[in-house]
Amino acid sequence: MKDYLIRGMDKKGRLRVFVAKTTQLVEEARKIHETSPTATAAMGRGLTAAAIMGATMKNDDDLLTLKISGNGPLGTMTIVGNNRGELKGLVDYPQADVPSTEDGKLDVGSLVGNQGTLTVIMDLGLKEPYVGQTEIITGEIGDDIANFYLVSEQIPTAVALGVLVDKDISTKAAGGYIIQVLPEISDEEIALIEKSIQQAEPISLMIDKGLTPEEIMNQLLGEFDMEVTDKIDLKYHCDCSEEKIEKVLISLGNKEIEDIIHEDGESEVVCHFCNTKYRFNKDRLNKILLTINGQ
């Protein structure tokens, strides 16, 4: 079953839900960055959260950047996505790892750190992008995303993110959901949702058992008359290109390019999101110099 995300809402307009299966997306990120098991879990949670948050944007050109900068050994995690289900990400130290918890679970909170900042940047085509920032509270990412919605947007939100890593360190299952209640909902209905969440299995186990996002939605919110309003395929996608890298080199300026030619004779630029290497030989660099000088 391929990765995808659904957006759902109950027919009375009391709540909305996003449910995503991201196993292949997370596995692709693991292969690219050669992440440790705990780093795979952390980055997988970040990718899943960004996929869901990106789906809330309206326009195809809108861009979401999720940055989680904790005091743990992972360093900063940066995830970029859009509303078309295209995601890419990186972490400072992908091979960093920490011991599992006493109950044998991957300790994402310790790897990320429980102090630092979570930043959400949405470039919506306006003069200035939207920037929201909150403090990290646990480093488990799901808790921190829920806190972001509560503090920055005053939206009560339940967040579950999970990644199951197999014995061969590949991604066995990954996914997540976000449930947001709207003003029309009653306290009794909120209590029903909370009870359902408490009784539910971890999201990674539901994905591992083969449940679809639709089935997970219905299992969590069976007391409500839910309907799927949107479905988005998800994939790891980096939009780097030789043309974009050339623009980066042009931005370095005349002297920097001349120094590269004299010292190395060529330039190799590696995209940190996908590890694609772009090589510019001496002739190409000289052409870039002509461009900089307007010739």
C-alpha positions as CSV (number, residue, x, y, z in Angstrom):
1,M,0.0,0.0,0.0
2,K,1.5,3.3,-1.1
3,D,1.9,6.3,1.3
4,Y,-0.9,8.8,1.4
5,L,-2.8,11.2,3.7
6,I,-6.5,11.8,4.2
7,R,-8.3,14.8,5.5
8,G,-11.6,14.1,7.2
9,M,-14.3,16.1,8.9
10,D,-17.5,15.1,10.6
11,K,-20.7,16.2,8.8
12,K,-21.7,18.5,11.6
13,G,-18.5,20.5,11.5
14,R,-17.3,19.7,15.0
15,L,-13.8,18.3,14.3
16,R,-11.3,17.7,11.6
17,V,-8.7,14.9,11.3
18,F,-5.7,14.2,9.2
19,V,-4.3,10.6,9.0
20,A,-1.1,9.7,7.1
21,K,0.7,6.5,6.2
22,T,4.4,7.4,5.6
23,T,6.3,4.1,5.7
24,Q,7.9,4.4,2.3
25,L,8.6,8.1,2.7
26,V,10.5,7.5,5.9
27,E,12.4,4.6,4.5
28,E,13.5,6.7,1.6
29,A,14.8,9.3,4.0
30,R,16.6,6.6,6.0
31,K,18.3,5.3,2.9
32,I,19.4,8.8,1.8
33,H,20.8,9.9,5.1
34,E,21.8,6.5,6.6
35,T,20.1,7.4,9.9
36,S,20.5,5.5,13.1
37,P,17.4,3.7,14.3
38,T,16.5,6.4,16.8
39,A,17.3,9.1,14.2
40,T,15.0,7.3,11.7
41,A,12.2,7.4,14.3
42,A,12.8,11.1,15.0
43,M,13.1,12.2,11.3
44,G,10.1,10.0,10.4
45,R,7.9,11.7,13.0
46,G,9.1,15.1,11.7
47,L,8.3,14.1,8.1
48,T,4.9,12.8,9.0
49,A,4.0,15.9,11.0
50,A,5.2,18.2,8.1
51,A,3.2,16.1,5.6
52,I,0.0,16.8,7.6
53,M,0.8,20.4,8.3
54,G,1.6,21.0,4.6
55,A,-1.8,19.6,3.7
56,T,-3.4,22.6,5.5
57,M,-2.0,25.0,3.0
58,K,-4.2,26.1,0.1
59,N,-2.0,26.9,-2.9
60,D,0.4,24.6,-4.8
61,D,3.2,27.1,-4.5
62,D,2.9,27.4,-0.7
63,L,5.9,26.0,1.2
64,L,6.2,24.7,4.7
65,T,9.4,24.5,6.7
66,L,9.5,22.7,10.1
67,K,12.6,23.2,12.1
68,I,13.2,21.4,15.4
69,S,16.3,22.6,17.2
70,G,16.8,20.7,20.5
71,N,19.7,20.3,22.9
72,G,20.1,16.6,22.1
73,P,22.8,14.9,20.0
74,L,20.6,14.9,16.9
75,G,21.1,18.6,16.4
76,T,18.6,20.5,14.2
77,M,16.0,18.8,12.1
78,T,14.7,20.6,9.0
79,I,11.8,19.3,7.0
80,V,10.4,21.1,3.9
81,G,7.1,20.2,2.3
82,N,4.1,21.5,0.3
83,N,0.4,20.7,-0.1
84,R,1.1,18.2,-2.9
85,G,2.6,15.6,-0.5
86,E,6.2,16.3,-1.5
87,L,8.6,16.2,1.5
88,K,12.3,16.4,2.1
89,G,14.3,16.6,5.2
90,L,17.7,16.5,7.0
91,V,19.2,16.4,10.4
92,D,22.6,17.7,11.6
93,Y,23.8,14.3,12.9
94,P,22.0,11.4,11.2
95,Q,24.2,8.7,12.8
96,A,23.6,10.0,16.3
97,D,21.9,7.5,18.6
98,V,21.0,7.0,22.2
99,P,20.1,3.9,24.3
100,S,16.5,2.7,24.2
101,T,14.2,3.4,27.1
102,E,13.7,0.8,29.9
103,D,10.7,-0.6,28.1
104,G,12.7,-1.1,24.9
105,K,11.3,1.8,22.9
106,L,13.5,4.2,20.8
107,D,14.2,7.2,23.0
108,V,13.4,10.0,20.5
109,G,13.0,12.6,23.3
110,S,16.6,12.1,24.5
111,L,17.9,12.2,20.9
112,V,16.1,15.4,20.1
113,G,16.4,17.0,23.5
114,N,13.8,18.5,25.8
115,Q,15.0,22.1,25.5
116,G,15.1,24.2,22.4
117,T,12.7,25.6,19.8
118,L,10.2,24.3,17.3
119,T,9.7,26.7,14.4
120,V,7.1,26.6,11.6
121,I,7.6,28.8,8.6
122,M,4.8,29.0,5.9
123,D,5.6,30.8,2.7
124,L,2.2,31.6,1.4
125,G,3.1,33.9,-1.4
126,L,2.7,37.1,0.8
127,K,5.2,39.8,1.4
128,E,6.4,38.1,4.5
129,P,6.1,34.4,5.4
130,Y,4.2,33.3,8.5
131,V,6.6,32.3,11.3
132,G,5.5,30.6,14.5
133,Q,7.8,29.4,17.2
134,T,7.3,27.6,20.5
135,E,9.5,25.9,23.1
136,I,10.2,22.2,22.9
137,I,8.6,20.5,25.8
138,T,9.5,16.8,25.5
139,G,11.4,16.3,22.3
140,E,9.0,13.5,21.4
141,I,7.8,15.7,18.5
142,G,4.1,14.8,18.7
143,D,3.8,16.5,22.1
144,D,5.7,19.5,20.7
145,I,3.5,19.8,17.6
146,A,0.4,19.7,19.8
147,N,1.9,22.4,22.0
148,F,2.6,24.5,18.9
149,Y,-1.0,24.4,17.8
150,L,-2.3,25.2,21.3
151,V,0.1,28.1,21.9
152,S,0.5,29.6,18.4
153,E,-2.9,29.1,17.0
154,Q,-5.1,28.4,20.1
155,I,-6.4,25.1,18.5
156,P,-6.8,22.2,20.9
157,T,-5.0,19.4,19.0
158,A,-4.3,15.7,19.6
159,V,-1.2,14.5,17.8
160,A,0.1,10.9,17.4
161,L,3.3,10.2,15.4
162,G,5.0,6.8,15.2
163,V,7.8,5.0,13.5
164,L,8.4,1.2,13.9
165,V,12.0,0.3,13.0
166,D,12.7,-3.4,11.9
167,K,15.5,-5.6,13.1
168,D,17.5,-4.8,10.0
169,I,17.1,-1.1,10.9
170,S,14.7,-0.5,7.9
171,T,11.4,1.3,8.4
172,K,8.7,-1.3,9.1
173,A,5.8,1.1,9.6
174,A,5.3,4.8,10.0
175,G,2.4,7.2,10.2
176,G,0.5,9.7,12.3
177,Y,-2.7,11.6,12.9
178,I,-3.8,15.0,14.0
179,I,-7.2,15.6,15.4
180,Q,-8.4,19.2,16.0
181,V,-11.7,20.1,17.7
182,L,-13.7,23.1,16.5
183,P,-15.8,25.5,18.6
184,E,-19.1,23.7,17.9
185,I,-18.0,20.6,19.8
186,S,-19.4,19.8,23.3
187,D,-17.4,18.7,26.3
188,E,-19.0,15.3,26.2
189,E,-17.9,14.8,22.6
190,I,-14.3,15.9,23.5
191,A,-14.4,13.3,26.3
192,L,-15.4,10.6,23.8
193,I,-12.4,11.5,21.6
194,E,-10.0,11.5,24.5
195,K,-11.2,8.1,25.6
196,S,-10.9,6.7,22.1
197,I,-7.3,8.0,21.8
198,Q,-6.4,6.5,25.2
199,Q,-7.7,3.1,24.2
200,A,-6.2,3.1,20.7
201,E,-3.1,1.2,19.8
202,P,0.0,3.2,18.9
203,I,-0.3,4.5,15.4
204,S,2.8,2.6,14.2
205,L,1.2,-0.7,15.2
206,M,-2.0,0.1,13.4
207,I,0.0,0.9,10.3
208,D,2.0,-2.3,10.7
209,K,-1.2,-4.3,10.9
210,G,-2.2,-3.0,7.5
211,L,-4.9,-0.5,8.6
212,T,-5.5,2.2,6.0
213,P,-5.7,5.9,7.0
214,E,-9.5,5.6,6.4
215,E,-9.8,2.6,8.8
216,I,-7.7,4.4,11.4
217,M,-9.9,7.4,11.2
218,N,-13.0,5.3,11.6
219,Q,-11.5,3.4,14.5
220,L,-10.6,6.6,16.3
221,L,-13.7,8.5,15.6
222,G,-16.4,5.9,15.1
223,E,-18.8,7.8,17.3
224,F,-18.9,10.6,14.7
225,D,-20.3,10.8,11.2
226,M,-16.9,11.2,9.4
227,E,-16.3,11.7,5.7
228,V,-13.0,12.0,3.8
229,T,-12.7,15.4,2.2
230,D,-9.3,15.0,0.6
231,K,-6.6,12.4,-0.2
232,I,-3.0,13.2,-1.0
233,D,-0.3,10.8,-2.2
234,L,3.0,11.3,-0.2
235,K,6.6,10.9,-1.3
236,Y,10.1,12.0,-0.6
237,H,11.0,14.5,-3.2
238,C,13.9,16.9,-3.5
239,D,13.5,19.7,-6.1
240,C,17.2,20.5,-6.4
241,S,18.6,20.8,-10.0
242,E,21.8,21.8,-11.8
243,E,20.2,25.1,-12.7
244,K,19.5,25.9,-9.0
245,I,23.0,24.9,-7.9
246,E,24.4,27.2,-10.6
247,K,22.4,30.1,-9.2
248,V,23.9,29.4,-5.8
249,L,27.4,29.5,-7.3
250,I,26.6,32.7,-9.1
251,S,25.5,34.2,-5.8
252,L,29.0,33.5,-4.4
253,G,30.4,36.3,-6.5
254,N,33.4,36.8,-8.8
255,K,36.3,36.4,-6.3
256,E,34.9,33.3,-4.7
257,I,34.6,31.6,-8.1
258,E,38.1,32.7,-9.2
259,D,39.5,31.2,-5.9
260,I,37.8,27.9,-6.7
261,I,39.2,27.8,-10.2
262,H,42.7,28.6,-9.0
263,E,42.8,26.3,-6.0
264,D,40.7,23.3,-7.1
265,G,40.0,23.7,-10.8
266,E,36.5,22.5,-10.3
267,S,33.6,22.5,-7.8
268,E,31.5,19.8,-6.4
269,V,28.3,20.8,-4.6
270,V,26.2,18.2,-2.7
271,C,22.6,18.7,-1.9
272,H,22.1,18.0,1.7
273,F,18.5,16.9,1.3
274,C,19.1,14.1,-1.2
275,N,22.9,13.7,-1.4
276,T,22.9,14.3,-5.2
277,K,26.3,15.6,-6.3
278,Y,26.7,18.3,-8.9
279,R,30.1,18.8,-10.5
280,F,31.2,22.0,-12.3
281,N,34.5,21.8,-14.2
282,K,36.8,24.6,-15.0
283,D,35.1,25.5,-18.3
284,R,31.7,25.6,-16.6
285,L,33.1,27.8,-13.8
286,N,34.6,30.2,-16.3
287,K,31.2,30.5,-18.0
288,I,29.7,31.3,-14.6
289,L,32.3,34.0,-14.2
290,L,31.3,35.5,-17.6
291,T,27.6,35.5,-16.4
292,I,28.6,37.3,-13.2
293,N,30.5,39.9,-15.2
294,G,27.6,40.4,-17.6
295,Q,29.4,39.0,-20.6
